[in-house]
């Protein structure tokens, strides 16, 4: 670098000598004027030296390898959602630990007390019917699974935090609005107001009533719609198992069994949403309970699950339990 600076200073001196020689009043230049010209050219030299330092630093940089490589996660290429699953797997692989910590943080923030329905005057069976109706509606409109869990969470959060005493007649509109808010948050193509009003609400509520109740719900829950769910923890636990044991999963040909296992877990997590008594438990605990129950269902009803695969999954279930 000293060599570069010397060359830069020498070149600057040559340029300065040429400018002095070409100046029309070179014989009348006083000392301050010469000093000013020298100072100006010296700044140019400094800029040149800094540029050379930057270039030299860039040349000496070592290009680092990517932090994470594509995980070798077992996935059926014949699956129509193959590329979507692969992309999700890479994202979870790269950001999984941070996501899990954030899930745990959101889980602690969720505060639905035991007996949150007691202050109200509606029957718990009405809530159960509403949850079941949500499943049917979201299935009919091809909504994503997280939409259902968010809709139930919004419904329960509003019931727990509102100071208004709710009756059986109130639950219908609250459920519709919870569904609508969740769809607009989670779905790529959300439900339309026209469908919500006519096909889902059967024209029982006007567009103005739906918008007004939406605002009341969001104000009551403090717009807290970024939350976690049992579904998130199930997917996280199962992916962690598949990725960390991918060689054994491939060796034992367990991909199909794991897919069935995951579907059973998600089904059970939807079923427990029908009962408000499960709401007081954390999402991670509910996810573990679903995993334990799903494993027992899988090993009891799957004829193709060999003994090695069953023992291998049993050890994992014991570990997370």
BELNOR-V196495 format. One record per residue. N is the residue number from 1. RES is the residue in one small letter. OMEGA is omega in whole degrees, -180 to 180 (NA if undefined). Layout:
N_RES_OMEGA + N_RES_OMEGA
This chain:
1_x_177 + 2_x_179 + 3_x_179 + 4_x_-179 + 5_x_179 + 6_x_179 + 7_x_-180 + 8_x_180 + 9_x_179 + 10_x_178 + 11_x_179 + 12_x_179 + 13_x_178 + 14_x_180 + 15_x_-180 + 16_x_179 + 17_x_179 + 18_x_-180 + 19_x_178 + 20_x_-178 + 21_x_-177 + 22_x_-179 + 23_x_-177 + 24_x_179 + 25_x_-174 + 26_x_-179 + 27_x_-177 + 28_x_-180 + 29_x_178 + 30_x_-175 + 31_x_179 + 32_x_180 + 33_x_178 + 34_x_180 + 35_x_179 + 36_x_179 + 37_x_179 + 38_x_179 + 39_x_179 + 40_x_-180 + 41_x_178 + 42_x_176 + 43_x_177 + 44_x_179 + 45_x_180 + 46_x_179 + 47_x_179 + 48_x_-179 + 49_x_178 + 50_x_179 + 51_x_179 + 52_x_178 + 53_x_179 + 54_x_-180 + 55_x_180 + 56_x_179 + 57_x_179 + 58_x_-180 + 59_x_-178 + 60_x_-180 + 61_x_176 + 62_x_-180 + 63_x_-177 + 64_x_176 + 65_x_176 + 66_x_-176 + 67_x_-176 + 68_x_174 + 69_x_-179 + 70_x_-178 + 71_x_178 + 72_x_-178 + 73_x_-179 + 74_x_-178 + 75_x_-178 + 76_x_-178 + 77_x_177 + 78_x_179 + 79_x_-178 + 80_x_179 + 81_x_-174 + 82_x_-175 + 83_x_176 + 84_x_178 + 85_x_180 + 86_x_179 + 87_x_177 + 88_x_180 + 89_x_179 + 90_x_180 + 91_x_179 + 92_x_180 + 93_x_-177 + 94_x_-173 + 95_x_-176 + 96_x_-178 + 97_x_179 + 98_x_179 + 99_x_-179 + 100_x_178 + 101_x_179 + 102_x_174 + 103_x_-179 + 104_x_178 + 105_x_179 + 106_x_180 + 107_x_179 + 108_x_-179 + 109_x_-180 + 110_x_-176 + 111_x_175 + 112_x_-173 + 113_x_176 + 114_x_-178 + 115_x_-177 + 116_x_179 + 117_x_-173 + 118_x_-179 + 119_x_-175 + 120_x_-176 + 121_x_176 + 122_x_-178 + 123_x_178 + 124_x_179 + 125_x_177 + 126_x_176 + 127_x_179 + 128_x_178 + 129_x_179 + 130_x_178 + 131_x_179 + 132_x_178 + 133_x_177 + 134_x_179 + 135_x_-179 + 136_x_-178 + 137_x_-178 + 138_x_175 + 139_x_-180 + 140_x_-179 + 141_x_176 + 142_x_177 + 143_x_-180 + 144_x_180 + 145_x_178 + 146_x_179 + 147_x_180 + 148_x_-177 + 149_x_177 + 150_x_179 + 151_x_179 + 152_x_180 + 153_x_178 + 154_x_179 + 155_x_-178 + 156_x_180 + 157_x_179 + 158_x_179 + 159_x_-177 + 160_x_-172 + 161_x_-178 + 162_x_178 + 163_x_178 + 164_x_178 + 165_x_-175 + 166_x_177 + 167_x_-180 + 168_x_-178 + 169_x_-178 + 170_x_-172 + 171_x_-178 + 172_x_-179 + 173_x_178 + 174_x_179 + 175_x_178 + 176_x_-179 + 177_x_177 + 178_x_177 + 179_x_-178 + 180_x_179 + 181_x_-179 + 182_x_-180 + 183_x_179 + 184_x_179 + 185_x_-170 + 186_x_-172 + 187_x_175 + 188_x_175 + 189_x_-174 + 190_x_176 + 191_x_178 + 192_x_179 + 193_x_180 + 194_x_178 + 195_x_180 + 196_x_-177 + 197_x_-172 + 198_x_-173 + 199_x_-179 + 200_x_-180 + 201_x_178 + 202_x_176 + 203_x_177 + 204_x_-179 + 205_x_178 + 206_x_178 + 207_x_179 + 208_x_179 + 209_x_-180 + 210_x_180 + 211_x_180 + 212_x_179 + 213_x_175 + 214_x_-180 + 215_x_179 + 216_x_-180 + 217_x_-178 + 218_x_177 + 219_x_-178 + 220_x_-179 + 221_x_177 + 222_x_178 + 223_x_-178 + 224_x_-179 + 225_x_173 + 226_x_-174 + 227_x_178 + 228_x_-177 + 229_x_175 + 230_x_179 + 231_x_180 + 232_x_-179 + 233_x_177 + 234_x_-180 + 235_x_-179 + 236_x_-179 + 237_x_-177 + 238_x_178 + 239_x_179 + 240_x_178 + 241_x_-177 + 242_x_-177 + 243_x_-178 + 244_x_-179 + 245_x_-172 + 246_x_179 + 247_x_179 + 248_x_178 + 249_x_179 + 250_x_-178 + 251_x_-178 + 252_x_178 + 253_x_-173 + 254_x_-173 + 255_x_-179 + 256_x_179 + 257_x_180 + 258_x_177 + 259_x_177 + 260_x_179 + 261_x_179 + 262_x_179 + 263_x_178 + 264_x_179 + 265_x_-179 + 266_x_177 + 267_x_180 + 268_x_180 + 269_x_175 + 270_x_-178 + 271_x_-178 + 272_x_176 + 273_x_-179 + 274_x_-177 + 275_x_-176 + 276_x_-179 + 277_x_178 + 278_x_-174 + 279_x_-176 + 280_x_180 + 281_x_-179 + 282_x_-179 + 283_x_-179 + 284_x_178 + 285_x_177 + 286_x_179 + 287_x_179 + 288_x_178 + 289_x_178 + 290_x_180 + 291_x_180 + 292_x_180 + 293_x_-180 + 294_x_178 + 295_x_179 + 296_x_178 + 297_x_-177 + 298_x_-176 + 299_x_-180 + 300_x_-173 + 301_x_-179 + 302_x_-179 + 303_x_-175 + 304_x_180 + 305_x_-177 + 306_x_-174 + 307_x_-180 + 308_x_179 + 309_x_180 + 310_x_179 + 311_x_-180 + 312_x_179 + 313_x_179 + 314_x_179 + 315_x_179 + 316_x_179 + 317_x_177 + 318_x_-178 + 319_x_-178 + 320_x_179 + 321_x_NA
